[in-house]
Structure formats: C-alpha cells, structure tokens
Amino acid sequence: MKTASIKSLVIAASIASAAWLSTTTATLAQEVTLRLHQFLPAQANVPTHVLDPWANKVEADSGGRIKIERYPAMQLGGTPPQLIDQATDGTVDIVWTLPGSTPGRFPSTEVFELPFMMTNAEAASRAYWDVFESRMKDNEFKDLHIISTWVHGPGVIHSKSPVETMDDLQGMKVRAPTRIITSLISELGGTPVGMPIPAVTESLSKGVIDGAVTPWEVVPSLKVHELVGNHTEFGGDHAIYTTTFVLAMNKAKYESLPDDLKKVIDDNSGQDVSALFGKTQEEYDAPGRELAVGRNNNIVELTAEQADEWKAAAQPVIDNWVAEMDGKGLDGKGLLEEARRLIDKYTAAQ
C-alpha cells in the first residue's frame, strides 16, 4: 500500500474517531426531563411564585440540560396523599406535598405544626431544614431525596360565623389539613374535618364544613373570602399553627444524574432555598387578606393576651404529642426543645 494511501486511511480513521467521540459526548450531555407533580392549580401562589421560579432556575443553571415538566392539580393522576408514594416509587420525579397527608409516616415533621410553635415562615423553615438534617434525613426520609423543607405563614381561621372566643368554635365543622391540626381543632372544641386544600371551596359552598384553617395566601385561588365572611387572626409572637411541606425527588432519579447535574439540584436545595420558599409564601398572605378587607369581611384580630388563653387550652395537644413520640422512641421532648431553640435563634437573627 502506498504511503499516501496509508496517510489517507489514518486521517479517515481520525475523523471517524472524532465524530464518534463527539456523538458520545453529546449523548453524555443529553437532556434530562423531570416531571414535577403537585396538587394546586397552576395559577395558585405556590406554583406561580415558588415552584415555577425554582424550576426555571434549575433549567437555566443546567444550561438547558434539565427540563422540568410541571403538572399541577394532580394532572398525572392519584390524590394529594398519594404524592409522596409517587415520588418514592418513581411514578413521577419530583413532588411538592405535605408530609402530614400520610399520617404517622413522617412524625418528626409534626413538631413544626404544633400549636403556637412558629413565629414566621422564614425562621421556622430554616429550623425545619436543620431538624430535617439532624433527625429526619437518614430516617423518615431515607427513601427520598429532599430538596427543600418549609412552612407557610401564620394560620388563620376562616369561618361563616365569627370566632372570637373558643366558645364560638364549639361544634363548628372546620377543615383540618393534618393530624396535628385535627387534634388542635378537637381540643379547642371544634369538629375537625380532614381534607386536602383543593376540596375546601366545594366543601364550604355545599355546607360540608363551616370553616377552614388556612394561611391567607391560598384565599384567592380557593375563593375563601367569597364563601365565608369571618377571619380570625392570632396576636402575639407565635401563630396558632402552620403546615409543613417538602419538595421531594425520587432518590434513584437523583442518583442517576451525572455529577454536574446533581450539583445543579444541590445548588438549588437546602436551608437558604427552604427559607426563601417559606418567606415567599408568607409574603403572599397580604394580597389574600386585602381581598377579604375589600369585601368588608369581618376580621377578628385577637390580642396577645386573648391568644394566650387559646395557647393554654392547646397545651394538651403538645403534651400528648411529646408522649406519643417518646413511645415511638423519637425523644419527643428533645425534638420539641430543639425545634423551639432553632426557631427562636433564626427569628432573633432576622
């Protein structure tokens, strides 16, 4: 074979090799599509102001290699309490949900839902992340990859008839989102009715419930201000209740990502992200409240002294929870003290 022919073959082989390497590199850098499933309509505050901005940032930080498809209002099927299983078994890749939707499964998260625990959503969300890392990550949440943990703003009682004292709550059918809040309403004399937040509108309109406990920020999307005429707020340094959330990813899906894309997820996870989510959600309490004011609804503003009476009446819920956690070997007292210390720490630092 002539030297020129050999050189031609070498060049051709080099070109082919380069093309193969280019194709292989492109394959390694291929896009990853993640499906994000959650229970609220797309136009609600959390999808619009929390989940969508987060997903957009992940997509941008990945240089377009990660695409996050968003499925609101349970579009992929199932019910809100099934979301956590959908993330665990890989039916979907990421979910936003309430741990309390599956009672007994994530008991440590309930410490942040206890009566009069939270001060504001940002501080409580930071504390929640710390406790998640110290107590929950390798235990209750070991089968999931948790991106963020947060709580909503101060809980409010929205009711058809005014609630100014605990006597006004007697026998009133009130929607409750979680086991702890169900216990709280019952302890205060109300009749708790458990249901996911999307069911509140129809339940109020049909008289299934007389009221609901929610933060102000969901009022617009649920039209609560049009269905009830009274709203009870609690003065003092601590809100009557809040609800815990997680943004959770299928663990195998996370672990299958190349390191650089794992880093993108990691950089958009953690305590600061949790605090931002909580703060953002609470910021949208104000527009919801303004809608009620605009309709001349009755807003009952309890003083700190009045709230203290409710706090004292709610103490058995805390005591019972501590005893229950101790019975499960979870050190209820230690968990309560740690959560309170961290909430106070992050509140003072603001």
RADALIN-V997476 format. One record per pair of residues at least 6 apart in sequence whose C-alpha atoms are under 6 Angstrom apart, sorted by sequence separation. I is the first residue (numbers start at 1). J is the second residue. D is the distance in whole Angstrom. If there is no record, write none. Layout:
I_J_D, I_J_D
//
This chain:
86_92_6, 87_93_6, 118_124_6, 176_182_5, 203_209_6, 326_332_5, 59_66_5, 87_94_6, 185_192_6, 325_332_5, 59_67_6, 182_192_5, 322_332_4, 322_333_6, 176_192_6, 175_192_6, 176_193_6, 177_194_6, 172_190_5, 173_191_5, 174_192_5, 175_193_5, 176_194_5, 177_195_6, 170_189_5, 171_190_5, 172_191_6, 173_192_6, 174_193_6, 175_194_6, 81_101_5, 129_149_6, 169_189_6, 170_190_5, 171_191_5, 81_102_6, 169_190_5, 201_222_6, 125_150_4, 125_151_6, 42_72_5, 121_151_6, 41_72_5, 121_152_6, 40_72_6, 41_73_5, 121_153_5, 33_66_6, 35_68_6, 36_69_6, 39_72_6, 40_73_5, 31_65_4, 32_66_5, 33_67_5, 34_68_5, 35_69_5, 36_70_5, 37_71_5, 38_72_5, 39_73_4, 106_140_6, 31_66_5, 33_68_6, 36_71_6, 39_74_5, 174_209_6, 38_74_6, 173_209_5, 174_210_6, 173_210_5, 174_211_5, 175_212_4, 174_212_5, 39_80_6, 160_210_6, 159_210_6, 159_211_4, 158_211_5, 158_212_5, 157_212_6, 157_213_5, 35_92_6, 38_95_6, 156_213_6, 35_93_5, 36_94_5, 37_95_5, 38_96_5, 156_214_6, 34_93_6, 36_95_6, 155_214_5, 156_215_6, 155_215_5, 154_215_6, 153_215_6, 217_284_5, 225_292_5, 230_297_6, 232_299_6, 235_302_5, 160_228_5, 162_230_5, 217_285_4, 220_288_6, 229_297_5, 230_298_5, 231_299_5, 232_300_5, 233_301_5, 234_302_5, 235_303_5, 236_304_4, 159_228_5, 160_229_6, 216_285_4, 219_288_5, 229_298_6, 230_299_6, 231_300_6, 235_304_5, 159_230_5, 217_288_5, 158_230_6, 216_288_5, 158_231_4, 216_289_6, 234_307_6, 157_231_6, 157_232_5, 156_232_6, 156_233_5, 100_178_5, 154_239_5, 155_241_5, 155_242_6, 151_243_6, 151_244_5, 150_244_6, 151_245_6, 150_245_5, 149_245_6, 149_246_5, 148_246_6, 148_247_5, 147_247_5, 147_248_6, 146_248_5, 145_248_6, 145_249_5, 144_250_6, 145_251_5, 144_251_5, 119_237_6, 119_238_4, 118_238_5, 118_239_6, 148_269_6, 116_238_5, 147_269_5, 148_270_6, 116_239_5, 116_240_5, 150_274_5, 115_240_5, 116_241_6, 149_274_5, 115_241_5, 148_274_5, 152_278_6, 151_278_6, 113_241_6, 150_278_5, 113_242_5, 152_281_6, 153_282_4, 113_243_5, 152_282_6, 129_271_6, 126_271_6, 98_244_6, 98_245_5, 97_245_6, 97_246_6, 125_274_6, 126_275_5, 96_246_6, 125_275_5, 96_247_5, 95_247_6, 95_248_5, 122_275_5, 94_248_6, 94_249_4, 93_249_6, 122_278_5, 93_250_5, 121_278_5, 122_279_5, 121_279_6, 90_250_6, 87_249_6, 88_250_5, 87_250_5, 44_221_6, 127_342_5, 127_343_5, 124_343_5, 123_343_6, 123_346_5, 123_347_5
//
